[in-house]
Structures are given as structure tokens and as C-alpha cells.
Amino acid sequence: MDDDAVFKALADANRRRLLDRLYARPGQTLMDLCDGLDMSRQGVAKHLAILEEANLVSVERRGREKHHYINVVPINEIAERWIATFQRPQLSMLSALKRTLEEEDNEPK
């Protein structure tokens, strides 16, 4: 996976909005995705191409139409690599604090 391509794709609010729409309703066509957005069809197509390049969107052709689907795997990989890694020390500290507090509660008074 190319982290740079994924981060670049996710950096744009319009692309995140398109991903949100595909998450809410998978299989939308370009025209479906254009509906209700203040963007040209060419603008939406450009953003979809960047999302496809980053492997965040997959396409299924049905006749002349392309149906778009969100691919959450690259997002999950980033979460596991970047977010979970940085959460481990905090979670370890919270576990240690919990154990300490539980030990204090079990001490005779």
C-alpha cells in the first residue's frame, strides 16, 4: 500500500465527502455522486480518479455505467499502522493505573 497516496487522497475534504457518500450508499454512479454536490461532473470525476489511484474506491462496470464502492482496507491499514501504534503507550498506562487503583481498593483499611 502506498501510504502517501492514501494520505494525499484523504487530505481533501471533497474526497472525504465522496467516501462518506459511498459508505452511506455503495454502488453509486458518477451522476449519483454529483447529485447534491456543489462540484462539476469533471471535478467529481477527478476526485474519484485520485481515490481509485489510492485504492480507496473500486469500480464495477455495468454496461456503460461505472458503480463506485468504498474500499476501507487502506484506511484500516493506516489506522493499524499509525493510530494503534501511538495508542499502545496510553493504553498501557491506563491499564497500569487501573491495576494500581484496584490494588489500593483491595488493601485493608
C-alpha positions in Angstrom: 0.0 0.0 0.0 1.2 3.5 -0.8 0.6 5.5 2.4 1.4 8.7 0.6 -1.3 8.2 -2.0 -3.8 7.4 0.7 -2.9 10.4 2.9 -3.0 12.6 -0.2 -6.4 11.3 -1.1 -7.8 11.7 2.4 -6.3 15.2 2.8 -9.1 16.8 0.6 -12.4 17.5 2.2 -14.3 16.9 -1.1 -12.8 13.4 -1.4 -13.7 12.6 2.2 -17.2 13.7 1.4 -17.3 11.4 -1.6 -16.1 8.5 0.6 -18.8 9.3 3.2 -21.4 9.2 0.5 -20.1 5.9 -0.8 -20.0 4.4 2.7 -23.6 5.5 3.2 -24.8 4.2 -0.2 -22.4 1.9 -2.0 -22.5 1.4 -5.8 -23.3 5.0 -6.8 -22.5 6.2 -10.3 -20.7 9.4 -11.2 -24.1 11.1 -11.7 -25.4 9.8 -8.4 -22.4 11.2 -6.6 -22.7 14.6 -8.4 -26.3 15.0 -7.2 -26.4 17.4 -4.3 -22.7 18.5 -4.5 -21.5 21.9 -5.4 -19.0 20.4 -7.9 -18.9 19.9 -11.6 -19.1 16.4 -13.0 -15.5 16.8 -14.1 -14.4 17.8 -10.6 -16.1 14.8 -9.1 -14.5 12.5 -11.7 -11.1 14.0 -11.0 -11.6 13.3 -7.2 -12.8 9.8 -7.9 -9.7 9.1 -10.1 -7.4 10.1 -7.2 -9.4 7.9 -4.8 -9.2 5.0 -7.2 -5.4 5.5 -7.6 -5.1 5.4 -3.8 -7.2 2.1 -3.8 -9.8 3.8 -1.6 -12.5 3.3 -4.3 -13.2 0.3 -6.5 -15.2 0.4 -9.7 -17.6 -2.2 -11.1 -18.7 -1.7 -14.7 -22.3 -2.4 -15.6 -22.8 -1.7 -19.3 -21.9 1.9 -19.8 -22.1 2.8 -16.2 -19.4 2.6 -13.5 -20.5 1.9 -10.0 -18.2 3.1 -7.2 -17.6 1.3 -3.9 -15.5 2.4 -0.9 -12.5 0.2 -0.1 -11.9 0.5 3.7 -8.8 -1.7 3.7 -6.3 1.1 3.1 -7.9 3.2 5.8 -7.8 0.3 8.3 -4.2 -0.4 7.4 -3.3 3.3 8.2 -5.3 3.0 11.5 -3.4 -0.1 12.5 0.0 1.3 11.5 -0.3 4.8 12.7 -3.1 5.3 15.1 -2.9 2.0 17.0 0.8 2.2 17.3 0.6 5.5 19.0 -2.2 4.4 21.3 -0.4 1.5 22.8 1.6 3.5 25.3 -1.5 5.3 26.5 -3.4 2.1 26.8 -0.6 0.5 28.8 -0.5 3.5 31.1 -4.3 3.2 31.6 -4.0 -0.5 32.4 -1.3 0.1 34.9 -3.3 2.9 36.6 -6.4 0.6 36.7 -4.3 -2.2 38.4 -2.8 0.3 40.9 -6.3 1.7 41.8 -7.7 -1.8 42.1 -4.8 -2.9 44.4 -5.4 0.2 46.6 -9.1 -0.7 46.8 -8.3 -4.2 48.0 -5.9 -3.1 50.7 -7.2 -3.4 54.3 -8.3 -0.2 55.9 
